[in-house]
Amino acid sequence: MSKNAMHIDFAPRSLRRTLFHTHPALLALGAAGLLLCVGAAFGGWKLVAQQREREQQLRHIQQRAAAMSARPVEVARVVIPEGQAAFVNGAILQLNLPWRELQDAVAAATPRNVALVAMEPDPRKQVLKITAETKNSDDMVAYVAELKQQETFSGVLLTRHEINDQDPLRPLRFQLEATWITR
């Protein structure tokens, strides 16, 4: 249009006239805004539906929990045969033996002139049976006295001794019982 042109429009106002005179970019922006509003409304509707579903699930779980806590839980009674119980208890006693402490106490008390032959623990009585050999009875008595000095043992008792005639060196074989202290 030229500078002096005059714009005269006598048509009555209507939606069609307004849309015709609106810039296309503004129309596109309006359409995009409308689509965003519709998308947000749809998303909100879905969130509300999910929330209702979760609330229903929570109510269902609470009802089940209340029903389960209301009735007593039945525990099946298992009868363990006495032999099996004794075996299991014996195994537990064996596993709970203070092996390291017992071995350290015996090793600390054993001189070079005493040979250990066997160590047999009896966990029920808390007694360690020791079989050893030495050349003479003086070494045997000294060994028993040394074991009595160990803090691990509350008492040491010589139970048996004999000379091994089968061996050409004729060692003195002896057995003793050392009662250990539980800590």
Accessible surface in RSA format (square Angstrom, percent):
REM  Atomic radii and reference values for relative SASA: ProtOr
REM  Chains: A
REM  Algorithm: Lee & Richards
REM  Probe-radius: 1.40
REM  Slices: 20
REM RES _ NUM      All-atoms   Total-Side   Main-Chain    Non-polar    All polar
REM                ABS   REL    ABS   REL    ABS   REL    ABS   REL    ABS   REL
RES MET A   1   188.69  97.7 101.52  67.2  87.17 207.5  96.27  81.9  92.41 122.4
RES SER A   2    79.53  67.2  59.56  79.5  19.97  46.0  53.65 114.2  25.89  36.3
RES LYS A   3   201.84  98.5 163.02 100.0  38.82  92.4 116.83 105.2  85.00  90.5
RES ASN A   4   138.91  95.8 111.40 107.7  27.51  66.2  34.70  83.5 104.21 100.7
RES ALA A   5    51.47  47.3  20.25  31.3  31.22  71.0  30.37  42.8  21.11  55.9
RES MET A   6   154.83  80.2 126.61  83.8  28.22  67.2 102.80  87.4  52.03  68.9
RES HIS A   7   127.27  69.6  97.64  67.9  29.63  75.8  82.57  85.1  44.71  52.0
RES ILE A   8   103.38  58.8  73.13  54.5  30.25  72.9  75.88  54.6  27.51  74.7
RES ASP A   9    56.29  39.4  28.08  28.0  28.21  66.7  14.92  35.1  41.37  41.3
RES PHE A  10   180.80  90.5 149.44  92.6  31.37  81.6 154.36  93.6  26.44  75.7
RES ALA A  11    52.27  48.1  36.97  57.0  15.30  34.8  42.80  60.3   9.47  25.1
RES PRO A  12   113.26  82.5  99.93  91.1  13.33  48.5 110.66  91.4   2.60  16.2
RES ARG A  13   213.95  89.8 184.84  94.2  29.11  69.3  64.41  88.0 149.54  90.6
RES SER A  14    54.16  45.8  40.80  54.5  13.35  30.8  45.65  97.2   8.50  11.9
RES LEU A  15   135.15  75.3 123.87  88.6  11.28  28.4 127.52  89.6   7.64  20.5
RES ARG A  16   201.92  84.8 195.62  99.7   6.30  15.0  71.94  98.3 129.99  78.8
RES ARG A  17    58.88  24.7  52.78  26.9   6.09  14.5  20.39  27.9  38.48  23.3
RES THR A  18    80.97  57.6  74.94  76.0   6.03  14.4  58.54  78.6  22.43  33.9
RES LEU A  19    88.07  49.0  82.59  59.1   5.48  13.8  82.90  58.2   5.17  13.9
RES PHE A  20   165.41  82.8 138.63  85.9  26.78  69.7 147.19  89.2  18.21  52.1
RES HIS A  21   101.42  55.4  68.68  47.7  32.74  83.8  47.83  49.3  53.58  62.3
RES THR A  22    34.86  24.8  21.50  21.8  13.36  31.8  19.06  25.6  15.79  23.9
RES HIS A  23   123.61  67.6 115.29  80.1   8.32  21.3  87.95  90.6  35.67  41.5
RES PRO A  24    96.57  70.4  91.59  83.5   4.98  18.1  92.54  76.4   4.03  25.1
RES ALA A  25    58.67  53.9  48.71  75.2   9.96  22.6  56.09  79.0   2.58   6.8
RES LEU A  26   111.48  62.1 105.87  75.7   5.61  14.1 106.81  75.0   4.67  12.6
RES LEU A  27    74.31  41.4  66.23  47.4   8.08  20.3  68.80  48.3   5.51  14.8
RES ALA A  28    63.67  58.5  50.74  78.3  12.93  29.4  58.83  82.8   4.85  12.8
RES LEU A  29   125.06  69.6 118.21  84.6   6.85  17.2 120.25  84.4   4.81  12.9
RES GLY A  30    45.34  55.9   0.00   N/A  45.34  55.9  38.31 105.1   7.03  15.7
RES ALA A  31    55.35  50.9  47.72  73.6   7.62  17.3  52.93  74.5   2.41   6.4
RES ALA A  32    48.37  44.5  43.91  67.8   4.46  10.1  47.09  66.3   1.27   3.4
RES GLY A  33    29.96  37.0   0.00   N/A  29.96  37.0  28.99  79.6   0.97   2.2
RES LEU A  34   121.92  67.9 117.32  83.9   4.61  11.6 120.09  84.3   1.84   4.9
RES LEU A  35   130.75  72.8 123.64  88.5   7.11  17.9 123.82  87.0   6.93  18.7
RES LEU A  36   134.75  75.0 129.15  92.4   5.60  14.1 131.18  92.1   3.57   9.6
RES CYS A  37    85.57  64.7  75.80  84.5   9.77  23.0  24.36  61.7  61.21  66.0
RES VAL A  38    90.35  59.5  86.56  78.4   3.79   9.1  89.58  77.8   0.77   2.1
RES GLY A  39    41.82  51.6   0.00   N/A  41.82  51.6  33.76  92.6   8.06  18.1
RES ALA A  40    72.79  66.9  51.42  79.4  21.37  48.6  63.13  88.9   9.66  25.6
RES ALA A  41    69.39  63.8  50.70  78.2  18.69  42.5  63.25  89.1   6.14  16.3
RES PHE A  42   116.01  58.0 110.81  68.6   5.20  13.5 115.43  70.0   0.57   1.6
RES GLY A  43    29.48  36.4   0.00   N/A  29.48  36.4  28.49  78.2   0.99   2.2
RES GLY A  44    31.68  39.1   0.00   N/A  31.68  39.1  29.34  80.5   2.34   5.2
RES TRP A  45   164.62  66.1 157.31  76.1   7.31  17.2 134.21  71.6  30.42  49.3
RES LYS A  46    99.75  48.7  98.20  60.3   1.55   3.7  43.37  39.0  56.38  60.1
RES LEU A  47   121.09  67.4 117.32  83.9   3.77   9.5 117.52  82.5   3.58   9.6
RES VAL A  48    65.57  43.1  65.22  59.0   0.35   0.8  65.51  56.9   0.06   0.2
RES ALA A  49    45.49  41.8  37.76  58.3   7.74  17.6  40.97  57.7   4.53  12.0
RES GLN A  50    81.60  45.6  80.26  58.7   1.34   3.2  23.06  49.1  58.55  44.4
RES GLN A  51   106.28  59.4 100.89  73.7   5.39  12.8  31.10  66.2  75.18  57.0
RES ARG A  52   160.32  67.3 156.41  79.7   3.91   9.3  54.39  74.3 105.94  64.2
RES GLU A  53    99.17  56.9  95.56  72.3   3.60   8.6  31.05  60.1  68.12  55.6
RES ARG A  54   158.23  66.4 154.18  78.6   4.06   9.7  52.72  72.0 105.52  63.9
RES GLU A  55    74.75  42.9  72.90  55.2   1.85   4.4  26.82  51.9  47.93  39.1
RES GLN A  56   115.53  64.6 114.77  83.9   0.76   1.8  25.66  54.6  89.87  68.2
RES GLN A  57    93.57  52.3  90.26  66.0   3.31   7.9  34.34  73.1  59.22  44.9
RES LEU A  58    97.01  54.0  95.11  68.0   1.90   4.8  96.42  67.7   0.59   1.6
RES ARG A  59   128.58  54.0 127.56  65.0   1.02   2.4  57.18  78.2  71.39  43.3
RES HIS A  60    99.59  54.4  97.97  68.1   1.63   4.2  68.20  70.3  31.40  36.5
RES ILE A  61   104.44  59.4 103.77  77.3   0.67   1.6 104.07  74.9   0.37   1.0
RES GLN A  62   102.10  57.1  95.36  69.7   6.74  16.1  37.73  80.3  64.38  48.8
RES GLN A  63   120.39  67.3 111.70  81.6   8.69  20.7  44.12  93.9  76.27  57.8
RES ARG A  64   141.20  59.3 137.94  70.3   3.26   7.8  36.91  50.4 104.29  63.2
RES ALA A  65    56.49  51.9  47.37  73.1   9.12  20.7  53.20  74.9   3.29   8.7
RES ALA A  66    60.58  55.7  50.07  77.3  10.51  23.9  56.70  79.8   3.88  10.3
RES ALA A  67    57.08  52.5  45.28  69.9  11.79  26.8  53.64  75.5   3.44   9.1
RES MET A  68   111.88  57.9 106.85  70.7   5.03  12.0  86.81  73.8  25.07  33.2
RES SER A  69    96.29  81.4  59.23  79.0  37.06  85.4  52.60 112.0  43.68  61.2
RES ALA A  70    87.00  80.0  47.77  73.7  39.23  89.2  59.14  83.3  27.86  73.8
RES ARG A  71   151.95  63.8 146.41  74.6   5.54  13.2  59.78  81.7  92.18  55.9
RES PRO A  72   117.01  85.3  96.50  88.0  20.51  74.6 108.36  89.5   8.65  53.7
RES VAL A  73   128.44  84.5 100.81  91.3  27.63  66.6 105.43  91.6  23.01  62.4
RES GLU A  74   164.72  94.6 135.76 102.7  28.96  69.0  52.76 102.0 111.97  91.4
RES VAL A  75   122.26  80.4  99.47  90.1  22.79  54.9 103.16  89.6  19.09  51.8
RES ALA A  76    86.54  79.6  61.01  94.1  25.53  58.1  71.85 101.2  14.68  38.9
RES ARG A  77   225.83  94.8 193.50  98.6  32.34  77.0  70.37  96.2 155.47  94.2
RES VAL A  78   119.86  78.9  91.26  82.6  28.61  68.9  94.41  82.0  25.45  69.0
RES VAL A  79   135.81  89.4 111.86 101.3  23.95  57.7 115.72 100.5  20.09  54.5
RES ILE A  80   100.51  57.2  80.61  60.1  19.90  48.0  80.68  58.1  19.84  53.8
RES PRO A  81    80.64  58.8  70.75  64.5   9.88  35.9  80.64  66.6   0.00   0.0
RES GLU A  82   153.68  88.2 141.77 107.3  11.92  28.4  58.17 112.5  95.51  78.0
RES GLY A  83    54.39  67.1   0.00   N/A  54.39  67.1  41.64 114.3  12.75  28.6
RES GLN A  84   101.61  56.8  92.33  67.5   9.28  22.1  27.81  59.2  73.81  56.0
RES ALA A  85    34.60  31.8  31.17  48.1   3.43   7.8  34.57  48.7   0.04   0.1
RES ALA A  86    50.82  46.7  43.11  66.5   7.71  17.5  48.88  68.8   1.95   5.2
RES PHE A  87   153.36  76.7 143.63  89.0   9.73  25.3 151.80  92.0   1.57   4.5
RES VAL A  88    68.00  44.7  67.52  61.1   0.48   1.2  68.00  59.1   0.00   0.0
RES ASN A  89    79.30  54.7  77.69  75.1   1.61   3.9  14.07  33.9  65.23  63.0
RES GLY A  90    16.99  21.0   0.00   N/A  16.99  21.0  16.62  45.6   0.37   0.8
RES ALA A  91    41.78  38.4  33.26  51.3   8.52  19.4  39.60  55.8   2.18   5.8
RES ILE A  92    83.69  47.6  83.58  62.3   0.11   0.3  83.69  60.3   0.00   0.0
RES LEU A  93    61.37  34.2  59.52  42.6   1.85   4.7  59.52  41.8   1.85   5.0
RES GLN A  94    84.18  47.1  78.44  57.3   5.74  13.7  36.92  78.6  47.26  35.8
RES LEU A  95   149.17  83.1 119.72  85.7  29.45  74.0 122.81  86.3  26.36  70.9
RES ASN A  96   105.83  73.0  79.65  77.0  26.18  63.0  27.01  65.0  78.82  76.2
RES LEU A  97    15.50   8.6   1.34   1.0  14.15  35.6   2.51   1.8  12.98  34.9
RES PRO A  98    44.06  32.1  31.27  28.5  12.79  46.5  44.06  36.4   0.00   0.0
RES TRP A  99    92.10  37.0  90.34  43.7   1.76   4.1  78.00  41.6  14.10  22.9
RES ARG A 100   181.54  76.2 177.08  90.3   4.46  10.6  63.00  86.1 118.54  71.8
RES GLU A 101    57.64  33.1  51.66  39.1   5.98  14.2  31.73  61.4  25.91  21.2
RES LEU A 102     0.00   0.0   0.00   0.0   0.00   0.0   0.00   0.0   0.00   0.0
RES GLN A 103    82.08  45.9  78.56  57.4   3.53   8.4  18.07  38.5  64.01  48.5
RES ASP A 104    81.62  57.2  75.57  75.2   6.04  14.3  29.18  68.7  52.43  52.3
RES ALA A 105     6.14   5.6   1.49   2.3   4.65  10.6   5.64   7.9   0.50   1.3
RES VAL A 106     1.54   1.0   1.54   1.4   0.00   0.0   1.54   1.3   0.00   0.0
RES ALA A 107    69.63  64.0  50.11  77.3  19.51  44.4  55.16  77.7  14.47  38.3
RES ALA A 108    74.47  68.5  36.30  56.0  38.16  86.8  48.77  68.7  25.69  68.1
RES ALA A 109     2.48   2.3   0.00   0.0   2.48   5.6   0.61   0.9   1.86   4.9
RES THR A 110    33.04  23.5  12.98  13.2  20.05  47.8  13.66  18.4  19.38  29.3
RES PRO A 111    58.25  42.5  44.15  40.2  14.10  51.2  56.03  46.3   2.22  13.8
RES ARG A 112   244.95 102.8 206.21 105.1  38.74  92.2  92.29 126.1 152.66  92.5
RES ASN A 113    71.55  49.3  53.20  51.4  18.35  44.2  36.40  87.6  35.15  34.0
RES VAL A 114     8.41   5.5   0.01   0.0   8.40  20.2   0.31   0.3   8.10  22.0
RES ALA A 115    58.17  53.5  50.10  77.3   8.07  18.3  57.24  80.6   0.93   2.5
RES LEU A 116    74.75  41.6  42.90  30.7  31.85  80.1  42.90  30.1  31.85  85.7
RES VAL A 117    70.28  46.2  37.10  33.6  33.19  80.0  42.84  37.2  27.44  74.4
RES ALA A 118    36.73  33.8  27.20  42.0   9.53  21.7  36.59  51.5   0.14   0.4
RES MET A 119    49.50  25.6  27.17  18.0  22.33  53.2  26.28  22.3  23.22  30.8
RES GLU A 120   103.13  59.2 101.47  76.8   1.65   3.9  32.65  63.2  70.47  57.5
RES PRO A 121    28.14  20.5  13.52  12.3  14.61  53.1  13.64  11.3  14.50  90.1
RES ASP A 122    35.71  25.0  33.69  33.5   2.01   4.8  12.09  28.5  23.62  23.6
RES PRO A 123    19.91  14.5  13.46  12.3   6.45  23.4  13.54  11.2   6.37  39.6
RES ARG A 124   153.95  64.6 120.26  61.3  33.69  80.2  59.05  80.7  94.90  57.5
RES LYS A 125   143.09  69.8 123.19  75.6  19.90  47.4  79.58  71.6  63.51  67.6
RES GLN A 126    61.90  34.6  61.90  45.2   0.00   0.0  10.84  23.1  51.06  38.7
RES VAL A 127    16.33  10.7  16.33  14.8   0.00   0.0  16.33  14.2   0.00   0.0
RES LEU A 128     0.00   0.0   0.00   0.0   0.00   0.0   0.00   0.0   0.00   0.0
RES LYS A 129    89.39  43.6  88.30  54.2   1.09   2.6  36.37  32.7  53.02  56.5
RES ILE A 130     0.61   0.3   0.10   0.1   0.52   1.2   0.22   0.2   0.39   1.1
RES THR A 131    13.88   9.9  13.88  14.1   0.00   0.0   6.57   8.8   7.31  11.0
RES ALA A 132     0.00   0.0   0.00   0.0   0.00   0.0   0.00   0.0   0.00   0.0
RES GLU A 133    30.48  17.5  29.22  22.1   1.26   3.0   3.41   6.6  27.07  22.1
RES THR A 134     6.03   4.3   0.00   0.0   6.03  14.4   6.03   8.1   0.00   0.0
RES LYS A 135   171.98  83.9 149.57  91.8  22.41  53.3  94.49  85.1  77.48  82.5
RES ASN A 136    69.87  48.2  64.92  62.7   4.95  11.9  31.36  75.5  38.51  37.2
RES SER A 137    61.31  51.8  57.91  77.3   3.40   7.8  27.85  59.3  33.47  46.9
RES ASP A 138   110.56  77.4 103.89 103.4   6.67  15.8  28.32  66.7  82.24  82.0
RES ASP A 139    29.87  20.9  27.69  27.6   2.18   5.2   1.85   4.3  28.02  27.9
RES MET A 140     8.80   4.6   8.80   5.8   0.00   0.0   8.80   7.5   0.00   0.0
RES VAL A 141    92.44  60.8  90.48  81.9   1.96   4.7  91.75  79.7   0.69   1.9
RES ALA A 142    60.87  56.0  49.03  75.7  11.83  26.9  56.27  79.2   4.60  12.2
RES TYR A 143     0.72   0.3   0.00   0.0   0.72   1.9   0.69   0.5   0.03   0.0
RES VAL A 144    15.80  10.4  15.80  14.3   0.00   0.0  15.80  13.7   0.00   0.0
RES ALA A 145    48.99  45.0  46.36  71.5   2.63   6.0  48.60  68.4   0.39   1.0
RES GLU A 146    74.28  42.6  72.78  55.1   1.50   3.6  16.71  32.3  57.57  47.0
RES LEU A 147     0.00   0.0   0.00   0.0   0.00   0.0   0.00   0.0   0.00   0.0
RES LYS A 148   116.29  56.7  94.39  57.9  21.91  52.2  42.42  38.2  73.88  78.7
RES GLN A 149   137.25  76.7 111.45  81.5  25.80  61.4  31.77  67.6 105.48  80.0
RES GLN A 150    33.86  18.9  29.17  21.3   4.68  11.2   2.19   4.7  31.67  24.0
RES GLU A 151   138.83  79.7 124.84  94.4  13.99  33.3  53.89 104.2  84.94  69.4
RES THR A 152    13.34   9.5  13.34  13.5   0.00   0.0   0.81   1.1  12.53  18.9
RES PHE A 153     9.93   5.0   0.20   0.1   9.73  25.3   0.20   0.1   9.73  27.8
RES SER A 154    77.69  65.7  37.77  50.4  39.92  92.0  33.14  70.6  44.55  62.4
RES GLY A 155    30.98  38.2   0.00   N/A  30.98  38.2  30.52  83.8   0.45   1.0
RES VAL A 156    11.28   7.4   0.07   0.1  11.21  27.0   0.37   0.3  10.91  29.6
RES LEU A 157   115.98  64.6 114.90  82.2   1.08   2.7 115.96  81.4   0.01   0.0
RES LEU A 158    59.97  33.4  38.36  27.4  21.61  54.3  38.36  26.9  21.61  58.1
RES THR A 159    66.61  47.4  29.96  30.4  36.65  87.3  32.45  43.6  34.16  51.6
RES ARG A 160   122.23  51.3 116.42  59.3   5.81  13.8  56.09  76.7  66.14  40.1
RES HIS A 161   105.69  57.8  85.74  59.6  19.95  51.0  51.32  52.9  54.37  63.3
RES GLU A 162    82.39  47.3  74.89  56.7   7.50  17.9  30.96  59.9  51.43  42.0
RES ILE A 163    90.36  51.4  72.78  54.2  17.59  42.4  72.78  52.4  17.59  47.7
RES ASN A 164    39.62  27.3  34.62  33.5   5.00  12.0   9.90  23.8  29.72  28.7
RES ASP A 165   100.91  70.7  75.22  74.9  25.70  60.8  29.93  70.4  70.98  70.8
RES GLN A 166   169.31  94.7 138.61 101.3  30.70  73.1  53.01 112.8 116.31  88.2
RES ASP A 167    46.40  32.5  41.04  40.9   5.36  12.7  11.00  25.9  35.40  35.3
RES PRO A 168   128.48  93.6  92.62  84.4  35.86 130.3 105.72  87.3  22.76 141.5
RES LEU A 169   157.10  87.5 130.92  93.7  26.18  65.8 134.74  94.6  22.36  60.2
RES ARG A 170   134.06  56.3 124.63  63.5   9.44  22.5  42.71  58.4  91.36  55.4
RES PRO A 171    15.53  11.3  14.35  13.1   1.18   4.3  15.53  12.8   0.00   0.0
RES LEU A 172    14.63   8.1  14.54  10.4   0.09   0.2  14.54  10.2   0.09   0.2
RES ARG A 173    82.99  34.8  82.09  41.8   0.90   2.2  16.53  22.6  66.46  40.3
RES PHE A 174     1.43   0.7   0.06   0.0   1.37   3.6   1.43   0.9   0.00   0.0
RES GLN A 175    62.61  35.0  62.59  45.7   0.02   0.1   9.65  20.5  52.96  40.2
RES LEU A 176     0.73   0.4   0.11   0.1   0.62   1.6   0.11   0.1   0.62   1.7
RES GLU A 177    54.27  31.2  52.59  39.8   1.68   4.0   5.07   9.8  49.20  40.2
RES ALA A 178     0.00   0.0   0.00   0.0   0.00   0.0   0.00   0.0   0.00   0.0
RES THR A 179    48.08  34.2  48.08  48.7   0.00   0.0  27.35  36.7  20.72  31.3
RES TRP A 180    10.24   4.1   6.45   3.1   3.79   8.9   3.49   1.9   6.75  11.0
RES ILE A 181    71.86  40.9  64.92  48.4   6.94  16.7  68.72  49.5   3.14   8.5
RES THR A 182    92.06  65.5  66.92  67.8  25.14  59.9  69.15  92.9  22.91  34.6
RES ARG A 183   176.98  74.3 102.13  52.1  74.86 178.2  87.11 119.1  89.87  54.5
END  Absolute sums over single chains surface
CHAIN  1 A    15143.6      12687.4       2456.2       9238.5       5905.1
END  Absolute sums over all chains
TOTAL         15143.6      12687.4       2456.2       9238.5       5905.1
